[in-house]
Amino acid sequence: MKRQFYAVLIITLGCFLVGSLFSFQRGLARSGSQQNAAISARMDNLVSTIMDLEREIAAYEGLIEQYRVELAEMDLIHQSDAIDAYQEELKIAQLRAGLTPVIGRGIELTLDDNYEGMRENPGGDPNNYIIHYDDLLSVISDLKSAGAEAISINDQRFIGTTELRCVGNVVLVNTTRIAPPFVILAIGNPTILWDMVMYGRYSYLFYNNFPVSLVTRDDLTLPAYKGDMRFIHAQIN
């Protein structure tokens, strides 16, 4: 009986151990499966997060590129605006310097030698019957005082550096010979120009029977200055 009891006990213990080992194995397998599932889920989450970040980065890169293009376009616009401003300043400077043709309202004066007086007084001094360069200078001074914005004499534009002088029996304007009749065009307020000229040198010539004329014009066209613009002594400060 004892042997049978021990045999049953040993068999029971063996079955218990075998069952325990089997249960432990199954637990380990189940635990490993759960861990693998958890690791897989985490990996999936990480991959999904990385893909989301990549898409976000790509979107930001697209925005950055768009901003770069817009900045480049704005820079070009600013450069274009600056160029336009410089060109406008250049045009104004050229206009003030007399380097461009101009049109406008003003007056036209014609001054000529008094040939009739010469014929009537053949023995008289011929200097009393001709237009001198100082007559022209006086008229030009009157026009400037009246606010003339542009002046020309016989198609020679008169500017700040224009040289007007007498050489023998001819007058030089911008080193170009001119001879009577002298046609002076002046752009400005016609009424003011007229009044100033009428009470200046022109009046003396008119009342001394010189063949002079004065008319207002709405369609004056003055040429650009074509002389030498070199500065030898003056320098930019």
FIMARRO-384761 format. One record per residue: residue number from 1; residue in one letter; chain; x, y negated, z of N, C-alpha, C in turn. Coordinates in Angstrom, 2 decimals, m for minus. Layout:
<nodes>
NODE    k  r  c       nx       ny       nz      cax      cay      caz       cx       cy       cz
NODE  NUM  A  A        X        Y        Z        X        Y        Z        X        Y        Z
...
</nodes>
This chain:
<nodes>
NODE    k  r  c       nx       ny       nz      cax      cay      caz       cx       cy       cz
NODE    1  M  A     0.82     1.20     0.00     0.00     0.00     0.00     0.86    m1.25     0.00
NODE    2  K  A     1.88    m1.22     0.78     2.75    m2.38     0.84     3.39    m2.66    m0.51
NODE    3  R  A     3.78    m1.60    m1.15     4.41    m1.78    m2.48     3.41    m2.42    m3.44
NODE    4  Q  A     2.17    m1.91    m3.38     1.15    m2.48    m4.28     0.91    m3.96    m3.94
NODE    5  F  A     0.89    m4.23    m2.62     0.67    m5.62    m2.22     1.78    m6.53    m2.72
NODE    6  Y  A     3.02    m6.09    m2.56     4.15    m6.87    m3.03     4.14    m7.00    m4.53
NODE    7  A  A     3.74    m5.94    m5.18     3.70    m6.01    m6.66     2.68    m7.03    m7.11
NODE    8  V  A     1.51    m7.01    m6.44     0.45    m7.99    m6.80     0.92    m9.40    m6.50
NODE    9  L  A     1.58    m9.54    m5.33     2.08   m10.88    m4.95     3.10   m11.40    m5.94
NODE   10  I  A     4.01   m10.49    m6.35     5.05   m10.93    m7.32     4.43   m11.31    m8.64
NODE   11  I  A     3.46   m10.49    m9.05     2.80   m10.79   m10.34     2.05   m12.10   m10.25
NODE   12  T  A     1.39   m12.32    m9.09     0.62   m13.57    m8.92     1.56   m14.77    m8.94
NODE   13  L  A     2.67   m14.65    m8.20     3.65   m15.75    m8.20     4.21   m15.99    m9.60
NODE   14  G  A     4.46   m14.89   m10.31     4.99   m15.05   m11.67     4.00   m15.75   m12.57
NODE   15  C  A     2.72   m15.33   m12.42     1.69   m16.00   m13.25     1.58   m17.48   m12.89
NODE   16  F  A     1.68   m17.75   m11.55     1.58   m19.16   m11.12     2.73   m19.98   m11.69
NODE   17  L  A     3.94   m19.40   m11.64     5.11   m20.12   m12.17     5.00   m20.34   m13.67
NODE   18  V  A     4.55   m19.28   m14.33     4.40   m19.40   m15.79     3.37   m20.47   m16.11
NODE   19  G  A     2.23   m20.45   m15.36     1.19   m21.45   m15.61     1.67   m22.85   m15.33
NODE   20  S  A     2.44   m22.95   m14.20     2.97   m24.28   m13.85     3.92   m24.80   m14.93
NODE   21  L  A     4.79   m23.88   m15.37     5.72   m24.31   m16.43     4.97   m24.72   m17.69
NODE   22  F  A     3.96   m23.99   m18.04     3.18   m24.31   m19.24     2.48   m25.65   m19.10
NODE   23  S  A     1.90   m25.84   m17.88     1.22   m27.13   m17.65     2.23   m28.28   m17.69
NODE   24  F  A     3.42   m28.05   m17.10     4.44   m29.09   m17.11     4.89   m29.45   m18.52
NODE   25  Q  A     5.03   m28.37   m19.34     5.42   m28.58   m20.74     4.38   m29.41   m21.48
NODE   26  R  A     3.12   m29.01   m21.26     2.04   m29.73   m21.94     2.01   m31.20   m21.48
NODE   27  G  A     2.27   m31.38   m20.15     2.30   m32.76   m19.65     3.43   m33.55   m20.28
NODE   28  L  A     4.59   m32.87   m20.39     5.71   m33.57   m21.04     5.41   m33.90   m22.49
NODE   29  A  A     4.80   m32.96   m23.18     4.48   m33.19   m24.59     3.49   m34.33   m24.74
NODE   30  R  A     2.47   m34.27   m23.81     1.45   m35.33   m23.89     2.06   m36.69   m23.56
NODE   31  S  A     2.94   m36.69   m22.54     3.59   m37.95   m22.16     4.48   m38.46   m23.28
NODE   32  G  A     5.22   m37.54   m23.92     6.08   m37.95   m25.05     5.27   m38.49   m26.19
NODE   33  S  A     4.13   m37.85   m26.44     3.26   m38.32   m27.53     2.74   m39.71   m27.24
NODE   34  Q  A     2.35   m39.94   m25.98     1.85   m41.26   m25.60     2.95   m42.31   m25.72
NODE   35  Q  A     4.17   m41.93   m25.29     5.29   m42.88   m25.41     5.58   m43.20   m26.88
NODE   36  N  A     5.56   m42.12   m27.70     5.80   m42.36   m29.13     4.73   m43.27   m29.73
NODE   37  A  A     3.46   m43.01   m29.30     2.37   m43.84   m29.80     2.56   m45.29   m29.36
NODE   38  A  A     2.98   m45.46   m28.10     3.19   m46.83   m27.59     4.33   m47.51   m28.34
NODE   39  I  A     5.44   m46.76   m28.56     6.58   m47.34   m29.30     6.17   m47.69   m30.71
NODE   40  S  A     5.39   m46.79   m31.34     4.93   m47.05   m32.71     4.06   m48.30   m32.77
NODE   41  A  A     3.15   m48.42   m31.74     2.28   m49.59   m31.71     3.10   m50.88   m31.55
NODE   42  R  A     4.11   m50.83   m30.67     4.97   m51.99   m30.47     5.71   m52.34   m31.76
NODE   43  M  A     6.22   m51.33   m32.43     6.91   m51.56   m33.71     5.99   m52.21   m34.72
NODE   44  D  A     4.74   m51.67   m34.77     3.77   m52.27   m35.70     3.51   m53.73   m35.36
NODE   45  N  A     3.39   m54.00   m34.04     3.16   m55.38   m33.62     4.34   m56.27   m33.98
NODE   46  L  A     5.57   m55.75   m33.76     6.76   m56.53   m34.10     6.83   m56.81   m35.60
NODE   47  V  A     6.56   m55.79   m36.40     6.58   m55.96   m37.86     5.56   m56.99   m38.29
NODE   48  S  A     4.34   m56.88   m37.68     3.29   m57.83   m38.01     3.69   m59.25   m37.62
NODE   49  T  A     4.30   m59.39   m36.43     4.76   m60.71   m35.96     5.83   m61.28   m36.88
NODE   50  I  A     6.78   m60.40   m37.26     7.86   m60.84   m38.16     7.30   m61.29   m39.50
NODE   51  M  A     6.35   m60.53   m40.02     5.75   m60.90   m41.30     5.01   m62.23   m41.20
NODE   52  D  A     4.30   m62.41   m40.05     3.62   m63.69   m39.84     4.62   m64.84   m39.78
NODE   53  L  A     5.73   m64.63   m39.07     6.76   m65.67   m38.99     7.38   m65.96   m40.36
NODE   54  E  A     7.60   m64.91   m41.14     8.15   m65.10   m42.48     7.21   m65.93   m43.35
NODE   55  R  A     5.89   m65.61   m43.23     4.92   m66.39   m44.00     4.89   m67.85   m43.54
NODE   56  E  A     5.01   m68.06   m42.22     5.01   m69.41   m41.68     6.25   m70.18   m42.13
NODE   57  I  A     7.40   m69.48   m42.09     8.65   m70.11   m42.55     8.55   m70.47   m44.02
NODE   58  A  A     7.99   m69.56   m44.82     7.83   m69.83   m46.25     6.93   m71.05   m46.47
NODE   59  A  A     5.87   m71.15   m45.65     4.98   m72.31   m45.77     5.72   m73.59   m45.42
NODE   60  Y  A     6.53   m73.56   m44.34     7.31   m74.74   m43.96     8.33   m75.10   m45.03
NODE   61  E  A     8.95   m74.08   m45.62     9.92   m74.35   m46.69     9.23   m75.02   m47.88
NODE   62  G  A     8.00   m74.57   m48.17     7.24   m75.21   m49.25     6.94   m76.65   m48.93
NODE   63  L  A     6.55   m76.94   m47.66     6.29   m78.32   m47.26     7.56   m79.17   m47.33
NODE   64  I  A     8.67   m78.58   m46.88     9.94   m79.32   m46.93    10.30   m79.67   m48.36
NODE   65  E  A    10.13   m78.72   m49.26    10.44   m78.99   m50.67     9.51   m80.05   m51.23
NODE   66  Q  A     8.23   m79.99   m50.84     7.27   m80.99   m51.29     7.67   m82.38   m50.78
NODE   67  Y  A     8.09   m82.46   m49.50     8.52   m83.74   m48.95     9.79   m84.25   m49.64
NODE   68  R  A    10.68   m83.32   m49.98    11.89   m83.73   m50.70    11.54   m84.35   m52.04
NODE   69  V  A    10.62   m83.71   m52.75    10.19   m84.24   m54.05     9.55   m85.61   m53.88
NODE   70  E  A     8.67   m85.73   m52.86     8.00   m87.01   m52.63     8.99   m88.10   m52.25
NODE   71  L  A     9.99   m87.74   m51.41    11.01   m88.71   m51.04    11.83   m89.14   m52.25
NODE   72  A  A    12.16   m88.17   m53.11    12.91   m88.50   m54.32    12.11   m89.43   m55.22
NODE   73  E  A    10.80   m89.15   m55.33     9.95   m90.01   m56.14     9.84   m91.41   m55.54
NODE   74  M  A     9.71   m91.46   m54.20     9.66   m92.76   m53.53    10.95   m93.52   m53.73
NODE   75  D  A    12.08   m92.81   m53.66    13.38   m93.44   m53.87    13.47   m94.02   m55.27
NODE   76  L  A    12.98   m93.23   m56.26    12.98   m93.73   m57.64    12.09   m94.95   m57.78
NODE   77  I  A    10.94   m94.92   m57.08    10.02   m96.06   m57.14    10.69   m97.29   m56.54
NODE   78  H  A    11.35   m97.08   m55.37    12.03   m98.21   m54.74    13.15   m98.74   m55.62
NODE   79  Q  A    13.89   m97.82   m56.23    14.95   m98.25   m57.14    14.36   m99.02   m58.31
NODE   80  S  A    13.25   m98.50   m58.85    12.60   m99.19   m59.97    12.11  m100.57   m59.55
NODE   81  D  A    11.54  m100.65   m58.33    11.08  m101.95   m57.82    12.25  m102.90   m57.66
NODE   82  A  A    13.37  m102.37   m57.14    14.55  m103.22   m56.96    15.08  m103.70   m58.30
NODE   83  I  A    15.12  m102.79   m59.28    15.59  m103.16   m60.62    14.67  m104.22   m61.22
NODE   84  D  A    13.35  m104.02   m61.06    12.40  m105.01   m61.58    12.61  m106.36   m60.91
NODE   85  A  A    12.86  m106.34   m59.59    13.08  m107.60   m58.87    14.35  m108.29   m59.36
NODE   86  Y  A    15.43  m107.49   m59.55    16.68  m108.06   m60.05    16.50  m108.62   m61.46
NODE   87  Q  A    15.76  m107.89   m62.29    15.52  m108.37   m63.65    14.72  m109.67   m63.64
NODE   88  E  A    13.74  m109.74   m62.73    12.95  m110.97   m62.64    13.82  m112.13   m62.16
NODE   89  E  A    14.68  m111.86   m61.18    15.61  m112.90   m60.71    16.54  m113.34   m61.83
NODE   90  L  A    17.01  m112.37   m62.62    17.89  m112.68   m63.74    17.17  m113.56   m64.76
NODE   91  K  A    15.91  m113.23   m65.05    15.14  m114.03   m66.01    15.00  m115.47   m65.52
NODE   92  I  A    14.70  m115.61   m64.22    14.55  m116.95   m63.65    15.87  m117.71   m63.71
NODE   93  A  A    16.97  m117.01   m63.38    18.29  m117.65   m63.44    18.63  m118.07   m64.87
NODE   94  Q  A    18.33  m117.20   m65.84    18.60  m117.53   m67.24    17.73  m118.71   m67.69
NODE   95  L  A    16.49  m118.73   m67.20    15.60  m119.83   m67.56    16.13  m121.15   m67.02
NODE   96  R  A    16.56  m121.13   m65.75    17.08  m122.36   m65.14    18.39  m122.80   m65.77
NODE   97  A  A    19.17  m121.83   m66.23    20.46  m122.16   m66.84    20.32  m122.57   m68.29
NODE   98  G  A    19.11  m122.43   m68.85    18.91  m122.81   m70.25    19.38  m121.77   m71.24
NODE   99  L  A    19.49  m120.51   m70.80    20.03  m119.46   m71.66    18.94  m118.69   m72.42
NODE  100  T  A    17.69  m119.11   m72.28    16.59  m118.47   m73.00    15.78  m119.52   m73.72
NODE  101  P  A    15.22  m119.20   m74.88    14.31  m120.14   m75.55    13.08  m120.35   m74.67
NODE  102  V  A    12.52  m121.56   m74.74    11.34  m121.87   m73.94    10.31  m122.60   m74.80
NODE  103  I  A     9.05  m122.51   m74.37     7.96  m123.22   m75.04     7.16  m123.95   m73.97
NODE  104  G  A     6.43  m124.98   m74.40     5.61  m125.70   m73.44     5.20  m127.06   m73.95
NODE  105  R  A     4.51  m127.79   m73.07     4.04  m129.13   m73.39     5.11  m130.15   m73.04
NODE  106  G  A     5.08  m131.28   m73.74     6.05  m132.32   m73.45     5.97  m133.44   m74.48
NODE  107  I  A     7.11  m134.02   m74.77     7.16  m135.13   m75.73     8.28  m134.91   m76.74
NODE  108  E  A     8.13  m135.58   m77.87     9.14  m135.55   m78.93     9.53  m136.99   m79.26
NODE  109  L  A    10.82  m137.27   m79.15    11.33  m138.60   m79.50    12.21  m138.49   m80.74
NODE  110  T  A    12.09  m139.48   m81.60    12.97  m139.56   m82.77    13.66  m140.92   m82.74
NODE  111  L  A    14.99  m140.90   m82.74    15.79  m142.12   m82.72    16.65  m142.15   m83.98
NODE  112  D  A    16.59  m143.28   m84.71    17.37  m143.36   m85.95    18.04  m144.72   m86.03
NODE  113  D  A    19.09  m144.78   m86.86    19.79  m146.05   m87.07    18.87  m147.05   m87.75
NODE  114  N  A    19.14  m148.35   m87.50    18.32  m149.42   m88.06    18.90  m149.84   m89.41
NODE  115  Y  A    18.62  m149.03   m90.43    19.16  m149.33   m91.77    18.55  m150.60   m92.34
NODE  116  E  A    17.33  m150.89   m92.01    16.67  m152.10   m92.50    17.38  m153.34   m91.97
NODE  117  G  A    17.76  m153.31   m90.70    18.49  m154.45   m90.12    19.85  m154.62   m90.77
NODE  118  M  A    20.51  m153.50   m91.11    21.81  m153.61   m91.80    21.66  m154.29   m93.14
NODE  119  R  A    20.58  m153.91   m93.85    20.37  m154.51   m95.19    20.04  m156.00   m95.07
NODE  120  E  A    19.30  m156.35   m94.05    18.93  m157.75   m93.88    20.10  m158.59   m93.38
NODE  121  N  A    21.07  m157.98   m92.72    22.23  m158.70   m92.19    23.51  m157.99   m92.62
NODE  122  P  A    23.84  m158.06   m93.88    25.02  m157.32   m94.37    26.33  m157.76   m93.73
NODE  123  G  A    26.37  m158.96   m93.24    27.62  m159.42   m92.62    27.64  m159.22   m91.13
NODE  124  G  A    26.58  m158.66   m90.58    26.52  m158.50   m89.13    27.33  m157.30   m88.65
NODE  125  D  A    27.44  m157.22   m87.35    28.18  m156.11   m86.73    27.34  m154.82   m86.85
NODE  126  P  A    27.84  m153.80   m87.55    27.06  m152.57   m87.74    26.76  m151.84   m86.43
NODE  127  N  A    27.58  m152.08   m85.40    27.33  m151.43   m84.10    26.01  m151.86   m83.48
NODE  128  N  A    25.50  m153.03   m83.95    24.23  m153.50   m83.41    23.03  m152.78   m84.05
NODE  129  Y  A    23.29  m151.94   m85.05    22.18  m151.32   m85.79    22.25  m149.77   m85.81
NODE  130  I  A    23.13  m149.24   m85.02    23.22  m147.77   m84.98    22.92  m147.25   m83.57
NODE  131  I  A    22.51  m145.99   m83.53    22.25  m145.33   m82.25    23.58  m144.82   m81.70
NODE  132  H  A    23.92  m145.26   m80.51    25.16  m144.84   m79.87    24.89  m143.67   m78.91
NODE  133  Y  A    25.99  m142.99   m78.56    25.82  m141.84   m77.67    25.33  m142.27   m76.29
NODE  134  D  A    25.65  m143.54   m75.89    25.15  m143.98   m74.60    23.64  m144.24   m74.64
NODE  135  D  A    23.10  m144.54   m75.84    21.64  m144.62   m75.97    21.02  m143.25   m75.69
NODE  136  L  A    21.65  m142.23   m76.26    21.15  m140.86   m76.03    21.27  m140.48   m74.56
NODE  137  L  A    22.41  m140.82   m73.95    22.59  m140.50   m72.54    21.54  m141.19   m71.67
NODE  138  S  A    21.21  m142.43   m72.02    20.22  m143.18   m71.25    18.84  m142.53   m71.37
NODE  139  V  A    18.48  m142.11   m72.57    17.19  m141.46   m72.77    17.14  m140.12   m72.03
NODE  140  I  A    18.24  m139.36   m72.11    18.31  m138.08   m71.41    18.17  m138.29   m69.91
NODE  141  S  A    18.82  m139.35   m69.39    18.72  m139.65   m67.96    17.28  m139.98   m67.57
NODE  142  D  A    16.58  m140.75   m68.44    15.18  m141.07   m68.16    14.32  m139.81   m68.13
NODE  143  L  A    14.57  m138.91   m69.06    13.80  m137.66   m69.12    14.04  m136.80   m67.88
NODE  144  K  A    15.29  m136.73   m67.45    15.59  m135.95   m66.24    14.93  m136.57   m65.02
NODE  145  S  A    14.95  m137.90   m64.95    14.32  m138.58   m63.82    12.82  m138.33   m63.80
NODE  146  A  A    12.24  m138.10   m64.98    10.81  m137.85   m65.09    10.46  m136.38   m64.85
NODE  147  G  A    11.46  m135.57   m64.54    11.19  m134.16   m64.23    11.17  m133.24   m65.42
NODE  148  A  A    11.84  m133.60   m66.52    11.89  m132.71   m67.68    12.54  m131.39   m67.30
NODE  149  E  A    11.90  m130.27   m67.66    12.41  m128.95   m67.30    13.33  m128.37   m68.37
NODE  150  A  A    13.24  m128.88   m69.57    14.11  m128.41   m70.67    14.22  m129.52   m71.69
NODE  151  I  A    15.44  m129.74   m72.20    15.70  m130.81   m73.16    16.60  m130.28   m74.27
NODE  152  S  A    16.33  m130.72   m75.48    17.22  m130.40   m76.60    17.38  m131.63   m77.47
NODE  153  I  A    18.54  m131.69   m78.14    18.83  m132.77   m79.09    19.26  m132.12   m80.40
NODE  154  N  A    18.48  m132.34   m81.45    18.80  m131.76   m82.76    19.11  m130.26   m82.64
NODE  155  D  A    18.22  m129.54   m81.95    18.31  m128.09   m81.76    19.50  m127.65   m80.91
NODE  156  Q  A    20.10  m128.60   m80.19    21.15  m128.26   m79.23    20.58  m128.39   m77.82
NODE  157  R  A    20.54  m127.26   m77.10    19.96  m127.28   m75.75    20.87  m128.06   m74.80
NODE  158  F  A    20.26  m128.95   m74.06    21.01  m129.78   m73.12    20.92  m129.14   m71.73
NODE  159  I  A    22.08  m128.74   m71.15    22.11  m128.13   m69.81    23.07  m128.93   m68.93
NODE  160  G  A    23.29  m128.42   m67.71    24.09  m129.16   m66.76    25.52  m129.39   m67.19
NODE  161  T  A    26.08  m128.48   m67.98    27.48  m128.62   m68.41    27.61  m129.16   m69.84
NODE  162  T  A    26.49  m129.58   m70.43    26.54  m130.09   m71.80    27.38  m131.36   m71.88
NODE  163  E  A    28.25  m131.36   m72.86    29.09  m132.54   m73.10    28.49  m133.36   m74.24
NODE  164  L  A    28.19  m134.61   m73.97    27.64  m135.51   m74.99    28.56  m136.73   m75.06
NODE  165  R  A    29.25  m136.87   m76.19    30.18  m137.99   m76.34    30.33  m138.38   m77.80
NODE  166  C  A    30.89  m139.54   m77.98    31.07  m140.08   m79.33    32.50  m139.84   m79.80
NODE  167  V  A    32.62  m139.30   m81.01    33.93  m139.09   m81.62    33.88  m139.72   m83.02
NODE  168  G  A    34.51  m140.89   m83.13    34.43  m141.60   m84.41    33.01  m142.07   m84.68
NODE  169  N  A    32.48  m141.65   m85.81    31.12  m142.06   m86.17    30.10  m140.93   m85.99
NODE  170  V  A    30.49  m139.91   m85.22    29.55  m138.81   m84.96    29.43  m138.61   m83.45
NODE  171  V  A    28.37  m137.91   m83.08    28.12  m137.59   m81.67    28.27  m136.08   m81.50
NODE  172  L  A    28.95  m135.70   m80.44    29.13  m134.29   m80.13    28.20  m133.89   m78.98
NODE  173  V  A    27.46  m132.80   m79.22    26.63  m132.21   m78.18    26.98  m130.73   m78.12
NODE  174  N  A    27.47  m130.27   m76.97    27.94  m128.88   m76.86    29.00  m128.58   m77.90
NODE  175  T  A    29.88  m129.56   m78.15    30.96  m129.48   m79.13    30.44  m129.32   m80.57
NODE  176  T  A    29.15  m129.58   m80.78    28.56  m129.51   m82.12    28.26  m130.92   m82.61
NODE  177  R  A    28.67  m131.20   m83.85    28.40  m132.53   m84.41    26.92  m132.69   m84.73
NODE  178  I  A    26.38  m133.82   m84.32    25.01  m134.14   m84.70    24.99  m135.57   m85.23
NODE  179  A  A    24.06  m135.84   m86.10    23.97  m137.17   m86.71    22.51  m137.60   m86.73
NODE  180  P  A    22.28  m138.91   m86.84    20.89  m139.39   m86.87    20.18  m138.90   m88.13
NODE  181  P  A    18.87  m138.77   m88.06    18.02  m139.11   m86.90    18.16  m138.08   m85.78
NODE  182  F  A    18.12  m138.58   m84.56    18.22  m137.71   m83.39    16.81  m137.36   m82.91
NODE  183  V  A    16.53  m136.06   m82.91    15.22  m135.59   m82.46    15.40  m134.96   m81.09
NODE  184  I  A    14.78  m135.59   m80.10    14.89  m135.12   m78.72    13.57  m134.51   m78.28
NODE  185  L  A    13.63  m133.27   m77.84    12.44  m132.58   m77.33    12.60  m132.39   m75.83
NODE  186  A  A    11.53  m132.64   m75.11    11.56  m132.50   m73.65    10.27  m131.85   m73.18
NODE  187  I  A    10.41  m130.73   m72.43     9.25  m130.05   m71.86     9.05  m130.51   m70.42
NODE  188  G  A     7.82  m130.88   m70.13     7.48  m131.36   m68.80     6.09  m131.96   m68.83
NODE  189  N  A     5.75  m132.72   m67.80     4.47  m133.41   m67.77     4.49  m134.53   m68.82
NODE  190  P  A     3.69  m134.42   m69.88     3.77  m135.41   m70.96     3.52  m136.84   m70.50
NODE  191  T  A     2.58  m137.04   m69.59     2.24  m138.39   m69.13     3.41  m139.02   m68.39
NODE  192  I  A     4.02  m138.27   m67.47     5.14  m138.80   m66.69     6.34  m139.04   m67.59
NODE  193  L  A     6.62  m138.10   m68.49     7.75  m138.27   m69.42     7.55  m139.51   m70.28
NODE  194  W  A     6.34  m139.67   m70.81     6.02  m140.81   m71.67     6.25  m142.12   m70.93
NODE  195  D  A     5.68  m142.23   m69.73     5.79  m143.49   m68.97     7.23  m143.82   m68.66
NODE  196  M  A     8.02  m142.82   m68.26     9.41  m143.08   m67.90    10.22  m143.53   m69.12
NODE  197  V  A    10.00  m142.87   m70.26    10.75  m143.21   m71.46    10.37  m144.59   m71.99
NODE  198  M  A     9.09  m144.91   m71.94     8.61  m146.18   m72.50     9.21  m147.38   m71.77
NODE  199  Y  A     9.59  m147.21   m70.51    10.16  m148.33   m69.76    11.68  m148.22   m69.63
NODE  200  G  A    12.27  m147.38   m70.44    13.71  m147.22   m70.40    14.38  m147.71   m71.68
NODE  201  R  A    15.42  m147.01   m72.08    16.20  m147.39   m73.27    15.37  m147.35   m74.54
NODE  202  Y  A    14.42  m146.44   m74.57    13.56  m146.34   m75.75    12.86  m147.67   m76.02
NODE  203  S  A    12.41  m148.34   m74.96    11.71  m149.61   m75.11    12.61  m150.65   m75.78
NODE  204  Y  A    13.89  m150.71   m75.39    14.84  m151.65   m75.99    14.99  m151.39   m77.49
NODE  205  L  A    15.14  m150.11   m77.83    15.30  m149.77   m79.26    14.03  m150.10   m80.04
NODE  206  F  A    12.90  m149.83   m79.45    11.63  m150.07   m80.13    11.44  m151.57   m80.42
NODE  207  Y  A    11.70  m152.38   m79.42    11.50  m153.82   m79.59    12.60  m154.49   m80.39
NODE  208  N  A    13.67  m153.79   m80.69    14.72  m154.31   m81.56    14.64  m153.69   m82.94
NODE  209  N  A    13.46  m153.23   m83.29    13.12  m152.77   m84.64    13.88  m151.53   m85.11
NODE  210  F  A    14.34  m150.72   m84.17    14.92  m149.43   m84.57    13.76  m148.49   m84.96
NODE  211  P  A    13.97  m147.68   m86.00    12.92  m146.74   m86.40    12.83  m145.56   m85.41
NODE  212  V  A    12.13  m145.78   m84.33    11.99  m144.75   m83.28    10.52  m144.38   m83.16
NODE  213  S  A    10.27  m143.20   m82.68     8.89  m142.74   m82.49     8.81  m141.88   m81.25
NODE  214  L  A     7.62  m141.83   m80.67     7.40  m141.05   m79.46     6.00  m140.45   m79.52
NODE  215  V  A     5.91  m139.13   m79.45     4.62  m138.45   m79.50     4.58  m137.36   m78.44
NODE  216  T  A     3.38  m137.05   m77.98     3.22  m135.92   m77.07     2.95  m134.67   m77.89
NODE  217  R  A     3.41  m133.53   m77.37     3.25  m132.27   m78.08     2.83  m131.18   m77.10
NODE  218  D  A     1.94  m130.30   m77.57     1.52  m129.16   m76.75     2.21  m127.87   m77.14
NODE  219  D  A     3.01  m127.93   m78.21     3.59  m126.69   m78.75     5.09  m126.80   m78.99
NODE  220  L  A     5.78  m127.38   m78.04     7.22  m127.53   m78.21     7.92  m126.18   m78.06
NODE  221  T  A     8.94  m125.96   m78.86     9.79  m124.78   m78.76    11.24  m125.23   m78.73
NODE  222  L  A    11.93  m124.93   m77.63    13.32  m125.33   m77.48    14.21  m124.10   m77.55
NODE  223  P  A    15.35  m124.20   m78.22    16.25  m123.04   m78.35    17.03  m122.80   m77.06
NODE  224  A  A    17.65  m121.65   m77.00    18.53  m121.33   m75.86    19.88  m121.99   m76.07
NODE  225  Y  A    20.58  m122.22   m74.97    21.93  m122.74   m75.05    22.85  m121.68   m75.63
NODE  226  K  A    23.68  m122.06   m76.60    24.56  m121.09   m77.26    26.03  m121.44   m77.13
NODE  227  G  A    26.34  m122.37   m76.26    27.73  m122.79   m76.13    28.53  m121.90   m75.18
NODE  228  D  A    29.71  m122.38   m74.83    30.62  m121.65   m73.95    30.18  m121.82   m72.50
NODE  229  M  A    30.13  m120.69   m71.76    29.72  m120.74   m70.36    30.88  m120.41   m69.42
NODE  230  R  A    32.09  m120.49   m69.87    33.23  m120.16   m69.02    33.46  m121.26   m67.98
NODE  231  F  A    33.75  m120.81   m66.76    34.09  m121.75   m65.69    35.57  m121.55   m65.35
NODE  232  I  A    36.34  m122.62   m65.45    37.78  m122.53   m65.21    38.12  m122.96   m63.79
NODE  233  H  A    37.55  m124.07   m63.35    37.89  m124.61   m62.04    36.89  m124.21   m60.96
NODE  234  A  A    35.64  m124.02   m61.31    34.63  m123.67   m60.31    34.64  m122.16   m60.09
NODE  235  Q  A    34.56  m121.77   m58.81    34.52  m120.36   m58.44    33.38  m120.12   m57.44
NODE  236  I  A    32.91  m118.88   m57.39    31.85  m118.53   m56.45    32.41  m118.56   m55.04
NODE  237  N  A    31.70  m119.22   m54.14    32.15  m119.33   m52.75    31.65  m118.12   m51.96
</nodes>
